[in-house]
């Protein structure tokens, strides 16, 4: 019988990324996105998470313990808030909580 685990899957979104990209040439727009991903990946690694998918302007990561996801979310939000104030950008952080099956699918 397959088990069911709780898993926390925070996701982030670069709010206004389409508008940012329209105002910037491709290289600076990509640098902005890569900088955003770098913040996320550092916080994820520090908290013991695993990257599941990149959506172009967002990452989906999973954490078996909810406490690790919360630590990652707090670290990410603090850095995003600092970057928002410094650069006048608007980055957002979203979270989801769900159950996954260990059926191997």
N, C-alpha and C positions, 0 to 999 in steps of 0.2 A: 504494500500500500504506500502510495506517495505521501510524503509529509507536506505540511503547509508551514511556511515561515512568514513571519512579518518582516517586511523590508521597507526601509525608508529610501525614497528616491527623490532627492532634491533636484530641482532643475532651475536654471537661471535663464534670463532673457535679457538681451541688450535692447532695452526699450528705445524705440526710435531708430533702430539700426538701419532701416531702409532710408530714412531721412538723412542720417549721418552719411551713409554711403553715397547718397545723391549729391551731398555738398562737398564730399572729398573725392580725390582721385582714388583709383583702386588701391594703390600701395598704402596710403595712410589709413584707408578704411580697413584694410586687412591687418595693419599693425594694431589698430584699435581692437579688433576682434581677437587677435592673438594675445594681446595684453590682458583682455578680459578672461580668456581661457587660461592664461598663466596663473592669474589670481585663483581661479577655481581649482585648477589642478594642484597647486601648492596646498591649499586648504584641504582638499580631498585626500591627498597623500598623507598629510600630517594627521588626519583623523582616521586613516585606515580604510577609506572607501575605494570603490572600483568603478572606473568609467565604463558605462554600458554603450553609449552612443553619442556621437556629435551630430547636431542638427544644422550645422553651418553657422548659426548665431547662438546656439545654446548647447549645453552638455547635459546628459542624464547620467547620474552616478548613483550607486547603491551602497548602503551601509547596513549590515546585519543588525547591529545594535542602534536603537534610536538615539542613544546618547552621543554616539559618534557623528551621526547626521546633524544633530543639534550643534555640536562643537564646530563642525564644518560650516554650517549655516551662519553661526555667530561670527566666526572668523571672516567668512566671505562678506557678510553684510557690513562689518566694520571697515574692511578694506574698500568695498564699493562705496560706502558713505564718504570715506576720505577722498577717494578719487572723484566722486560727484562734486564735492565742495571745491576741490582743486581745479578741475577741468570744466566745470559747468555742464557735465553730462548727466543723463538720467538712466541709471542702470537699475534693474529690478531683480528680485530674488523670489522664486516661487518654490513651494514644497508640495509633495504628495506622499501619501502613506497608503500602502496596499499590502496584499498578501500574494505570495508567489507559491506555486506548486513545485515540489522537487521531483516531478515525474520524468525529468530528463528532456522535456520538450521546450 
